[in-house]
Amino acid sequence: MASQSTGIQQLLAAEKRAAEKVSEARKRKARRLKQAKEEAQAEIDSYKQEREQQYRQHEANILGSKGDSEQRIDKETQIRLSELERDYNLNKEKAFAKLLTLVCDIKPQLHINYKPPM
């Protein structure tokens, strides 16, 4: 009986060691998964930051800076305003003369639909 008791105790001890090894293996696996997730997240963040920087650089190359656009628009506006003012100054006398002619040179005539009374 003593040998059976010793065998059972050895079996229980072996089972306990096996359970501890399985538990330790699960903990190692969980640590490796956690570490892999952290490394993957760090890699994702690094890649995302790199792509955002490339996008900003590309955007700046294509569109130019905001200040450049504003300066270009202001310059174009000033050119257009000067052209309009020049055209106004060239044509204001002609327009005024034509307006005076239309207002002052009246040629009275009967309307085409007017029928004199019979």
Residue pairs with C-beta under 8 A, 6 or more apart in sequence:
63 69
